[in-house]
Amino acid sequence: MGLAYNGTTGRLSVEILRAASLRSWSSAMSTSSNSFSSSVSSSVSAAVTRQPDVCVKLLLLSQTGQELDRAKTSLKKMSQVDGPTWLESFSFQVTLFQLAEVTLVLSVINKRSLKRRQLVGWISLGYDNSTEHQTLHWHEMMDAGGEQVCHWHQLMPPSSLSSTNKDHH
């Protein structure tokens, strides 16, 4: 993921580049969070255990958890060799004084069908960072003078998402 902030225009730019190792996440989720009775057909089981078709949902939240803006990448099919590549950029209007008070939440969503979706994992950056690595990326972006700063991030498991943010997913 790439982050850049232009203080002159007040634009926070987020580029979703690529995901890797989502197969291990989806496999763990299929075996641990889904139990099937013997009457479930094999086609339903195959649909659940197949590699996910994923998108990334971006939410910009205020310090109090109010949704300020949202965006979503296109849906990408998983490949056998590596993860999906998006190369999609999003821009959010954030004034310089707001930058330290907003949280950007990225959620990777498995779209199994038109109506069914499952949270694969998430991260948050900004005011409410999910880990020290996200804190580092946010601060590097703030100090980069408008240049994009790219980092890989490890997803947090769905079970670790706080109850205050679950309403937004």
Secondary structure, DSSP 8 states (H G I E B T S, - for coil): -EEEEETTTTEEEEEEEE---HHHHHHHHHHHH----TTS-HHHHHHHHS---EEEEEEEE-TTS-EEEEEE---B---SSS--EEEEEEEEE--GGGGGG-EEEEEEEEE-SSS-EEEEEEEEEETT-SSHHHHHHHHHHHHTTT--EE-----B-GGGS-HHHHTT-
